[in-house]
Structures are given as C-alpha cells and as structure tokens.
Amino acid sequence: MKKTKTLVAALVFATASFGSSAVLAEDISQAPEALTLLDGSGFFGDSFAMDNMGDTFSDRFTFAVTSVPHDLDAIISSISGSASTGLDITGLGVYSEAGTLIANGTSLMSGMNDVWTISTDGLALGNYYLQVSGSLVSDTSGSFGGAVMLQPVPEPETYGMMLAGLGVVGWMARRRKVKPEA
C-alpha cells in the first residue's frame, strides 16, 4: 500500500511538473502605443529582454483616420542569428477600435528573418490599430520593427475636377488655329 501511495504521489508530482511549463509562459505585450505619423508615415516596434523563452506578445499600435478615407501599407521584420534564437512573428493585422479585423498580414519570410506585409484600401474615418503577434523562441533578446504609410484616397469629385480640367485644356488647344507661315 505504501508503494502505491508513493507511486501515485510521484505521478501527481510529475503531471504537475509537465503542466507547469505551460503556465510559465507569460504575455509580455506592451501597452497600446500611438503611432507617431509624419505626413502619413511612421515607424513602430518593440524589444524584449533576455530570459523570456516561450513568452508571447501581441503589441498594438494605434492610429486614426481623421479626414478622407486612407489606404494603409505596412511592413515589419525581425532578424536574429538563427531560426532558433530571438523571436518568431506569428501574425499582423489591422483592426477597428472595436476589435473587428479589417485585414490580415502576409508572411513573406520566416525563420532567421521574419518579414510580414499588410495592405488595406479605403479605411473610413475612425480609430484603428496594427497588431503584431509572436513569441520568444529562446532566452536571447529579440526585437521587431516596422514602417507604416497612410495615403489619402482621392474622392470622386477630385477625379471629376481633374478630368474637367483636362477637357478644358484639350478644348483650348483644339480651338487654337495654327497661323500659316508667310
């Protein structure tokens, strides 16, 4: 009976040990950070200290579209010494302030170098955020960085005015008569 109790206690202890490694993973995300945009473009990123192997992050970078609709293009990357060091970027997305997914990013490269891009057209007026997700794959430090570009989308009236202007210029050029040389 004593051996059975010892065996059960050892089994409980071993099971608790295996389960505790999953519990040790922490969310090391930074607080949401406002993107500083200069004429519609800016840089963003985060760095993580050593000894965070297995920890995850989901960093948010907020921005607002305050005038006409805008198109968004962004790229992020992380570089490490090998695929088994640093961090692994697992997701990139654009979300509305309410948390609705607008667009998912595309992984162009993974491993020693992680590269992701994202594009979305016609973001309406409102508040949004870029979310970069990933995990630390070793006890070394890691970081990622990115660039974002917001470009205003011309309204249909702008195209109409441009076409009307081109029409007037064409009409004036046609109206001009070439004087015969004497």
C-alpha positions, 0 to 999 in steps of 0.5 A: 500500500505504501508503494502505491501511495508513493507511486501515485504521489510521484505521478501527481508530482510529475503531471504537475511538473509537465503542466507547469511549463505551460503556465510559465509562459507569460504575455509580455505585450506592451501597452497600446502605443500611438503611432507617431505619423509624419505626413502619413508615415511612421515607424513602430516596434518593440524589444524584449529582454533576455530570459523570456523563452516561450513568452508571447506578445501581441503589441498594438499600435494605434492610429486614426483616420481623421479626414478622407478615407486612407489606404494603409501599407505596412511592413515589419521584420525581425532578424536574429542569428538563427531560426532558433534564437530571438523571436518568431512573428506569428501574425499582423493585422489591422483592426477597428477600435472595436476589435473587428479585423479589417485585414490580415498580414502576409508572411513573406519570410520566416525563420532567421528573418521574419518579414510580414506585409499588410495592405488595406484600401479605403479605411473610413474615418475612425480609430484603428490599430496594427497588431503584431503577434509572436513569441520568444523562441529562446532566452536571447533578446529579440526585437521587431520593427516596422514602417507604416504609410497612410495615403489619402484616397482621392474622392470622386469629385477630385477625379471629376475636377481633374478630368474637367480640367483636362477637357478644358485644356484639350478644348483650348488647344483644339480651338487654337488655329495654327497661323500659316507661315508667310 
